[in-house]
Amino acid sequence: MTRRATTRLFVSLAALTLFGATAPAQTGKLVTKYGWHTDYDAARAEARRTGKPIFLVFRCEP
Amino acid sequence: MRIAGADLRLFEFDYDLTWYCFFLNADETVYGRYGGRDASDAHARISLKGLRYAMGRALEAHQAPPKPEPRPGQPVRAEDFAAAKRGNGCIHCHNVNEYRRADLKAQGRWDRDELWVYPLPENVGLTLDVDAGDRVTAVRPGSPADRAGLKPGDRLTRLAGRPVASFADATHALHKSPAEGSIPVAWERAGRSHAAALEVAAGWRKTNLTWRPSMLDLLPAVPFSGDDLTGEEKKQLGLAAGRAALRQDKHVHSTLKAAGVRSGDVVIGFDGRAVDGAMEDLLGHVRRNYLVGDKITVNVLRDGKPVDLPLVLK
């Protein structure tokens, strides 16, 4: 995949991070700063509006 | 959104992992997955190249998305397990496995085979490229993959009916496969499509569980202490040079003492099975192959003579 395609790829995915054990308010500030959603329904709505797929990450402390 | 609240019928993954991702569309059609590990290293099965490769394949799938799989019935959530209600409300991903196991045990429906989640591709004889998760890099001779006709360089297209672009996709497909029987597999080689079945026998799902946080309470302690025998000591006892053997020191754990183990005993195996390597290989064999509550026989040499000691693992 070319770097240009990769950039398009990064822009084109609505991203959602789900944290297993982090305080939601602090998590929300950190992740939205970098363009991630923290609300699954909101991410789905944006994906539907833009026609883009979702890159959804589960991150959980052991 | 946390793992609590997630519909586990959709977000079904290896819950012992600390990082895992899904590629899906707004209709909840899952294009693929990325993540995973094995007992050797948390990063052995993932790479940025591999993630990029899987992302590219997801974007390809997004051009002509299949319909989402139906999910009849009610959502399944981590907090709905009966065992979850006894917790403190903080639910980690690995708790899903623990709650499920606790509920099955309470219902009398837990089977030891439930432990063998997310089998590795190597269990069917396949080694996949970390940087391109559908590429076969090796096929173990005599394995189900070998007998099905797969070869290094092949590109998996579907496994157990599911598309494959990553280690996560492959292990999820194997997770959903039967404990024995046939697993459909399709691949491409030199522009041609092939299909066959992986014929797997009972026990194929068995994998090293020692890294899994949800199973730590199931893995036995092996409280032997001492030193590896030297090469000369092994020779005097008629043991092969490469065989693992440890001499129990004077600190005999109470569990071992109750089983009859004595200071000076030379531990040479368990249940009649010898292990190659060193002491950690010998004791690791127990942790990888037995569970708490299992009854095993400790094979020792005492004053040069074989003695078998029954031990219940704790």
Contacts between the chains, C-beta under 8 A, distances in Angstrom:
chain1	res1	chain2	res2	distance
A	1	B	52	6.0
A	1	B	53	7.7
A	1	B	56	5.0
A	5	B	56	7.7
A	6	B	52	6.4
A	9	B	52	7.8
A	9	B	55	5.7
A	9	B	56	7.1
A	9	B	59	6.2
A	12	B	59	7.4
A	13	B	23	7.9
A	13	B	55	7.5
A	16	B	1	7.5
A	18	B	1	5.1
A	18	B	2	6.1
A	18	B	3	6.8
A	18	B	6	7.0
A	19	B	2	6.5
A	20	B	2	5.9
A	20	B	3	5.1
A	20	B	91	7.2
A	20	B	92	4.9
A	20	B	93	5.2
A	21	B	2	7.8
A	21	B	90	6.1
A	21	B	92	5.8
A	24	B	2	7.7
A	38	B	1	6.8
A	39	B	1	6.3
A	40	B	1	4.5
A	40	B	6	7.8
A	44	B	26	4.9
A	44	B	28	7.8
A	45	B	26	7.7
A	47	B	25	6.4
A	47	B	26	4.0
A	48	B	26	3.8
A	52	B	62	7.9
A	53	B	23	5.9
A	53	B	24	6.6
A	53	B	25	5.1
A	53	B	31	6.6
A	53	B	58	6.2
A	53	B	59	7.0
A	53	B	62	4.7
A	54	B	22	7.5
A	54	B	23	7.2
A	54	B	24	5.3
A	54	B	25	6.8
A	54	B	26	7.2
A	55	B	21	6.4
A	55	B	22	7.9
A	55	B	23	6.1
A	55	B	55	7.2
A	56	B	21	6.1
A	56	B	22	4.5
A	56	B	23	7.7
A	56	B	24	6.6
A	57	B	19	7.0
A	57	B	20	7.4
A	57	B	21	4.5
A	58	B	3	6.7
A	58	B	11	7.2
A	58	B	13	6.9
A	58	B	17	7.9
A	58	B	19	7.1
A	58	B	20	4.8
A	58	B	21	7.0
A	58	B	22	7.9
A	58	B	93	6.4
A	59	B	18	6.8
A	59	B	19	5.3
A	60	B	3	6.5
A	60	B	17	7.6
A	60	B	18	5.4
A	60	B	19	7.7
A	60	B	92	5.5
A	60	B	93	3.7
A	60	B	94	7.4
A	61	B	18	6.6
A	61	B	92	6.7
A	62	B	18	5.6
A	62	B	92	7.2
A	62	B	94	6.6
A	62	B	213	4.8
